Amino acid sequence: MGDSMKIEKRIKILSMLIILCSFSLVSSASPHLPAAYLITGVPQYKQLNGLSCGPAALETMFDYRGEDIDQKAIADVARSSSSGTWTWDMVRTGHFSHLSKANGSFFPHDAPVAGFSQRPLGYASFSYSSDTFWWSELKGLIAADIPVLLLMKYAPNDDTGHYRIIAGYDENKKEIYFIDPWGRDQGHVTNPDGTVTWTMSDFMSAWNYTKYGTPHPYWGAIMMPWSMNLQTTDRTKSGSMTVTAQIKYPCLEPFDCSAYPASNTSAQIHLSSGMQLPANSHDIIDIGSLAAGKSATFSWKVHVDPDAAGSTITVSAGGLVSGAVPEIYWNGDQVSYPAYNYTDEIGGKASISIG
């Protein structure tokens, strides 16, 4: 082995020791988090071809949070191509709503023209990348039942990019658990529940990738609807009750909660038969602006008929977010997709039954 190769090998070993030391310090500094945690119920969707790990990972994220979205439609929204899928398009696809059409042509016959047919609203969608291994924050997200989409190397010593979803960890065993859209990992154990087990050392080596638009090696993203908490008061003798809704535009550390403020935010109540709003009251309440990470609480007076037991009240809320994605080059110099700006409506809904 030449001197240059020996030096390079020593640098790699030193870098790994530094990361391992940092991991030990972070682990001991987070006593409030469990030493082991696995998010249950995360589905697995295999990618349609060797280039669609991004759309398949997004399908998993979407189905875990709500409706299952067709992977071909996701690929066109994410502008997937023979070059793969870029990180900024992954985040943009999380926002995709009835206000937008797909700008990709990977599966042109399935390209949606007014949001995904399965749901009209987009999700809160954020990404974060860093030069440091942000394990403490990542572990906190997992322990809060939030799967995180990661851009990694396909294998610890490989230079091919690949999207996976981290769904669990065990610090005592020094293991990480992934949902992998490729589903053909011969180097790691596939468990009966569909997760793939990696060692922490392999994870540290592989979560270190700087292509596909991320400026820093440790990239991750989350997508989820707005959280909704509905409560009702007891009915009075006249049959009236109050419905209170608290909505939250979710954003957690380490994501930049100033990135996508929601404007023109509103909430709407949807009543089953046998329930009515009082005269001169409105089913839609204007909230205005709502920053990511913030909450808003509002209420309606509702009259409930005596025979309305078992009926359902639904509240939906949403606001507009704007973003932009740059042009994508194919083979280094040919523009495959032009840059564009977008505005989408993101939000969520919840229902409650009347006893």
C-alpha positions in Angstrom: 0.0 0.0 0.0 1.4 3.4 -1.0 1.9 6.3 1.5 -1.1 8.3 0.0 -3.4 5.3 0.4 -2.2 4.8 4.0 -2.9 8.4 4.8 -6.3 8.3 3.3 -7.2 5.2 5.2 -6.0 6.8 8.5 -8.1 9.9 7.8 -11.2 7.7 7.2 -10.6 5.8 10.4 -10.1 9.0 12.4 -13.3 10.5 11.0 -15.2 7.4 12.0 -13.8 7.6 15.5 -14.8 11.2 15.8 -18.4 10.4 14.7 -18.6 7.4 17.1 -17.4 9.7 19.9 -20.0 12.3 19.0 -22.7 9.6 19.0 -21.7 8.4 22.5 -21.9 12.0 23.8 -25.2 12.7 22.2 -26.7 9.4 23.5 -25.7 10.2 27.0 -27.0 13.7 26.7 -30.6 12.6 25.9 -31.7 10.6 29.0 -35.4 11.6 28.4 -35.5 9.7 25.2 -35.9 5.9 25.1 -32.8 3.8 24.5 -34.8 1.8 21.9 -37.9 2.7 19.8 -39.6 1.4 16.7 -42.4 3.2 14.9 -45.2 0.6 14.2 -47.4 0.6 11.2 -45.0 2.1 8.7 -45.9 0.5 5.4 -43.4 -0.6 2.7 -43.7 0.1 -1.0 -41.1 -1.3 -3.4 -39.8 1.0 -6.0 -41.2 0.4 -9.5 -37.7 0.5 -11.1 -34.1 1.1 -10.2 -34.5 4.9 -10.3 -37.7 5.4 -8.3 -36.5 4.9 -4.7 -37.6 8.6 -4.1 -41.2 8.2 -5.2 -41.5 4.8 -3.4 -40.2 6.4 -0.2 -42.7 9.2 -0.6 -45.5 6.7 -1.1 -44.5 5.1 2.2 -44.5 8.5 4.0 -47.9 9.5 2.5 -49.6 6.2 3.3 -48.4 6.3 6.9 -50.0 9.7 7.4 -53.1 9.3 5.3 -54.1 8.2 1.8 -52.0 5.9 -0.3 -50.9 7.9 -3.4 -50.1 6.2 -6.7 -46.3 5.9 -7.1 -46.4 6.8 -10.7 -48.2 10.1 -10.0 -45.7 10.8 -7.2 -42.8 10.3 -9.7 -44.2 12.9 -12.1 -44.8 15.5 -9.3 -41.2 14.8 -8.0 -39.8 15.3 -11.6 -38.1 11.9 -11.3 -36.0 10.9 -14.3 -33.1 8.7 -15.4 -31.0 10.9 -13.1 -33.1 10.0 -10.1 -35.0 12.4 -7.8 -33.6 15.5 -6.3 -34.0 16.5 -2.7 -35.8 19.8 -3.3 -38.4 18.0 -5.4 -39.0 15.5 -2.6 -39.9 18.4 -0.3 -42.0 20.1 -3.0 -44.0 16.8 -3.5 -44.9 16.9 0.1 -46.6 20.3 -0.5 -48.4 19.2 -3.7 -52.1 20.0 -3.6 -55.2 20.7 -5.8 -53.7 24.0 -6.8 -50.9 22.4 -8.8 -50.2 20.1 -11.7 -47.3 17.7 -12.1 -44.2 19.1 -13.9 -42.5 15.8 -14.6 -42.9 13.2 -17.3 -41.5 10.0 -15.9 -44.9 8.3 -16.2 -46.8 10.9 -18.3 -50.1 9.0 -18.6 -50.4 9.1 -14.8 -49.3 12.7 -14.2 -51.9 14.5 -12.0 -53.2 17.8 -13.2 -55.0 19.1 -10.0 -53.3 17.6 -7.0 -53.3 13.9 -6.1 -56.7 12.4 -6.8 -56.6 10.7 -3.3 -56.4 13.9 -1.3 -56.7 17.7 -2.2 -54.5 19.1 0.6 -50.7 19.0 0.8 -48.7 18.2 3.9 -46.3 20.2 6.1 -43.0 19.3 4.4 -39.5 20.3 5.6 -35.9 19.1 5.0 -32.7 19.6 6.9 -29.1 18.9 6.1 -26.0 19.4 8.1 -22.2 18.8 8.2 -22.6 17.1 11.5 -24.3 13.9 12.5 -27.6 15.1 14.0 -28.5 11.9 15.9 -30.1 13.5 19.0 -32.7 15.3 16.9 -33.2 12.3 14.6 -33.8 10.0 17.6 -36.3 12.5 19.1 -38.3 12.5 15.9 -38.4 8.7 15.8 -39.5 8.5 19.5 -42.3 10.9 18.6 -43.6 8.5 15.9 -42.3 10.6 13.1 -40.6 8.6 10.3 -37.8 10.5 8.6 -36.8 10.2 5.0 -33.1 10.1 4.5 -30.8 10.4 1.5 -28.0 7.9 2.0 -25.4 5.9 0.1 -26.9 2.6 -1.1 -24.3 0.8 0.9 -21.7 2.0 3.5 -18.8 1.9 0.9 -20.9 2.7 -2.2 -21.2 6.0 -4.0 -24.8 5.5 -5.3 -27.5 7.7 -3.7 -30.6 6.0 -2.2 -33.6 7.1 -0.3 -34.6 5.2 2.9 -37.0 5.8 5.8 -35.6 5.4 9.3 -38.3 3.9 11.6 -36.4 2.8 14.7 -33.3 2.3 16.7 -31.8 0.4 19.5 -28.8 2.0 21.2 -28.1 -0.9 23.4 -27.7 -3.2 20.4 -26.3 -0.3 18.3 -28.8 -1.0 15.6 -30.9 1.1 13.2 -34.1 0.0 11.5 -35.1 1.1 8.0 -38.0 0.8 5.6 -36.1 0.3 2.3 -38.0 0.7 -1.0 -35.4 -1.4 -2.8 -36.2 -4.5 -0.7 -33.2 -6.4 -1.9 -30.6 -5.6 0.7 -28.4 -8.7 0.8 -25.9 -7.1 3.2 -28.3 -6.6 6.1 -31.0 -8.6 7.9 -34.6 -8.2 6.8 -37.0 -8.6 9.7 -40.4 -10.3 9.7 -42.1 -6.9 9.9 -40.3 -5.7 6.8 -37.8 -3.5 8.4 -34.1 -3.9 7.6 -31.5 -3.9 10.4 -28.3 -1.9 10.0 -25.5 -1.6 12.5 -24.9 1.9 13.8 -21.4 1.9 12.2 -22.8 1.1 8.8 -25.4 3.8 9.2 -22.8 6.4 10.1 -20.8 5.5 7.0 -23.8 5.5 4.6 -25.7 8.6 5.9 -23.0 10.8 4.3 -24.1 11.8 0.8 -23.9 15.2 -0.9 -25.5 14.8 -4.3 -29.1 15.4 -5.6 -29.1 19.0 -4.4 -28.2 18.7 -0.8 -25.2 20.9 0.2 -24.5 18.9 3.3 -23.9 15.2 3.8 -26.6 14.5 6.4 -30.0 15.2 4.8 -33.4 14.2 6.1 -37.1 15.3 5.5 -40.5 14.9 7.1 -44.0 15.2 5.7 -47.2 15.2 7.7 -50.7 16.8 7.7 -51.6 19.5 10.2 -52.6 18.0 13.6 -56.1 18.6 14.7 -57.7 18.2 18.2 -61.5 18.3 18.4 -63.5 18.6 21.6 -67.2 19.1 22.3 -69.2 20.3 25.3 -72.2 18.5 26.6 -75.4 19.3 24.9 -77.7 21.7 26.7 -81.5 21.1 27.1 -82.0 23.1 23.9 -79.6 20.8 22.0 -76.8 23.3 21.6 -73.2 22.4 22.1 -69.8 24.0 21.4 -67.2 22.4 19.1 -63.6 23.5 19.7 -60.8 22.8 17.4 -57.1 23.3 17.9 -54.9 23.0 14.8 -51.2 22.9 14.7 -48.9 23.4 11.7 -46.3 20.8 12.7 -42.6 21.7 12.6 -40.0 20.2 14.9 -36.3 20.6 15.5 -34.0 20.7 13.6 -36.1 21.9 10.7 -36.4 25.6 9.7 -39.8 26.6 10.9 -39.6 29.9 9.1 -39.3 28.3 5.7 -42.9 27.9 4.7 -45.3 30.2 6.6 -49.0 29.6 5.7 -51.1 32.5 4.5 -54.9 32.8 4.0 -55.3 30.2 6.6 -58.9 29.1 7.4 -60.9 26.4 9.2 -64.2 24.9 8.1 -66.7 22.8 10.0 -68.6 20.1 8.2 -71.8 18.8 9.8 -73.8 15.6 9.3 -77.6 15.7 8.9 -79.4 16.6 12.1 -76.9 19.3 13.0 -77.0 23.0 12.1 -75.1 26.2 12.8 -77.1 29.1 14.4 -78.4 31.8 12.0 -75.9 34.4 11.0 -72.9 32.2 11.9 -70.4 30.9 9.4 -69.0 27.5 8.8 -65.6 29.0 7.7 -63.4 30.9 10.2 -60.5 33.0 8.8 -57.3 32.5 10.8 -55.0 34.7 8.7 -51.3 33.8 8.8 -50.0 30.7 10.7 -46.3 30.1 11.1 -44.9 26.6 11.1 -44.8 25.2 14.6 -47.7 27.4 15.8 -51.2 26.6 16.8 -54.6 28.2 16.5 -57.8 27.5 18.5 -61.4 28.4 17.4 -64.9 27.2 18.1 -68.5 27.0 16.7 -71.9 26.8 18.3 -73.8 23.8 16.9 -77.4 22.8 17.4 -77.9 19.0 17.5 -81.3 17.3 16.9 -82.3 14.7 19.4 -82.0 11.9 16.9 -78.5 12.9 15.7 -76.6 10.5 18.0 -73.8 8.8 16.1 -73.5 11.7 13.6 -70.1 13.0 12.7 -68.5 16.4 12.8 -65.5 17.1 10.7 -63.2 20.1 10.8 -60.7 20.8 8.0 -58.1 23.6 8.0 -55.5 24.8 5.5 -53.3 27.6 4.3 -51.2 28.6 1.4 -47.4 28.0 1.2 -45.1 29.0 -1.6 -41.8 27.5 -2.8 -39.6 27.1 -5.8 -37.5 24.3 -7.3 -34.5 24.9 -9.6 -33.9 23.5 -13.1 -32.6 20.0 -13.3 -29.7 19.1 -15.7 -29.5 15.8 -17.5 -26.1 14.4 -18.4 -24.4 17.4 -16.9 -25.4 20.1 -19.4 -28.9 19.5 -20.8 -31.9 20.9 -18.9 -34.4 18.0 -18.4 -36.8 20.1 -16.3 -37.0 23.9 -16.1 -37.2 25.8 -12.8 -40.7 26.8 -11.5 -42.4 28.5 -8.6 -45.5 27.0 -6.9 -48.2 27.8 -4.4 -50.1 25.0 -2.7 -52.7 24.6 0.0 -51.5 22.4 2.9 -53.5 21.4 6.0 -55.4 18.6 7.6 -58.7 17.4 9.0 -60.2 15.5 11.9 -63.6 14.1 12.8 -65.5 13.4 16.0 -68.7 11.4 16.6 -71.6 12.8 18.7 -72.9 10.4 21.4 
